[in-house]
Amino acid sequence: MKIENVLAGCPGIAEAAVKTLKKGGQDILAAWIVPEEQGELDLLQVRKYLNASLCEWEISKAVFLWKSFRKVKRY
């Protein structure tokens, strides 16, 4: 949750989700990001923001940009 909160607080990001994925037999941290509607998201600035806010192991190694997250109702 901490990493998602930091990502969501980054300028230019509207929503974020983080999960571990398997890549080459190792776990890596991946982030799914929904940019704010106005303008382009500068991934270099996002990386600088994360470097200043998180430990190295908390920074996602893979980033996926999405237009939106689908909201699912849970019963």
Contacts in CASP RR format, 6 or more apart in sequence:
PFRMAT RR
TARGET T0000
AUTHOR 0000-0000-0000
METHOD contacts of the structure
MODEL  1
MKIENVLAGCPGIAEAAVKTLKKGGQDILAAWIVPEEQGELDLLQVRKYL
NASLCEWEISKAVFLWKSFRKVKRY
2 58 0 8 1.000
3 18 0 8 1.000
3 29 0 8 1.000
3 31 0 8 1.000
3 54 0 8 1.000
3 58 0 8 1.000
3 60 0 8 1.000
4 16 0 8 1.000
4 17 0 8 1.000
4 18 0 8 1.000
6 50 0 8 1.000
6 53 0 8 1.000
6 54 0 8 1.000
7 13 0 8 1.000
7 16 0 8 1.000
7 18 0 8 1.000
7 31 0 8 1.000
7 33 0 8 1.000
7 46 0 8 1.000
7 50 0 8 1.000
8 14 0 8 1.000
8 15 0 8 1.000
8 16 0 8 1.000
10 16 0 8 1.000
10 46 0 8 1.000
10 49 0 8 1.000
10 50 0 8 1.000
11 45 0 8 1.000
11 49 0 8 1.000
12 35 0 8 1.000
12 36 0 8 1.000
12 41 0 8 1.000
12 46 0 8 1.000
13 33 0 8 1.000
13 34 0 8 1.000
13 35 0 8 1.000
13 36 0 8 1.000
13 41 0 8 1.000
13 46 0 8 1.000
14 34 0 8 1.000
14 35 0 8 1.000
14 36 0 8 1.000
14 37 0 8 1.000
15 33 0 8 1.000
15 34 0 8 1.000
15 68 0 8 1.000
15 69 0 8 1.000
16 31 0 8 1.000
16 32 0 8 1.000
16 33 0 8 1.000
16 34 0 8 1.000
17 31 0 8 1.000
17 32 0 8 1.000
17 69 0 8 1.000
18 29 0 8 1.000
18 30 0 8 1.000
18 31 0 8 1.000
18 32 0 8 1.000
18 60 0 8 1.000
19 29 0 8 1.000
19 30 0 8 1.000
19 32 0 8 1.000
20 27 0 8 1.000
20 28 0 8 1.000
20 29 0 8 1.000
20 30 0 8 1.000
21 27 0 8 1.000
21 28 0 8 1.000
21 29 0 8 1.000
21 30 0 8 1.000
21 62 0 8 1.000
22 28 0 8 1.000
23 61 0 8 1.000
23 62 0 8 1.000
28 61 0 8 1.000
28 62 0 8 1.000
29 57 0 8 1.000
29 58 0 8 1.000
29 59 0 8 1.000
29 60 0 8 1.000
29 61 0 8 1.000
29 62 0 8 1.000
30 60 0 8 1.000
30 61 0 8 1.000
30 62 0 8 1.000
30 63 0 8 1.000
30 64 0 8 1.000
31 60 0 8 1.000
31 62 0 8 1.000
31 63 0 8 1.000
31 64 0 8 1.000
32 63 0 8 1.000
32 64 0 8 1.000
32 66 0 8 1.000
32 69 0 8 1.000
33 41 0 8 1.000
33 46 0 8 1.000
33 63 0 8 1.000
33 64 0 8 1.000
33 65 0 8 1.000
33 66 0 8 1.000
34 65 0 8 1.000
34 66 0 8 1.000
34 67 0 8 1.000
34 68 0 8 1.000
34 69 0 8 1.000
35 41 0 8 1.000
35 65 0 8 1.000
41 65 0 8 1.000
43 63 0 8 1.000
46 63 0 8 1.000
47 59 0 8 1.000
50 58 0 8 1.000
50 59 0 8 1.000
50 60 0 8 1.000
51 59 0 8 1.000
END
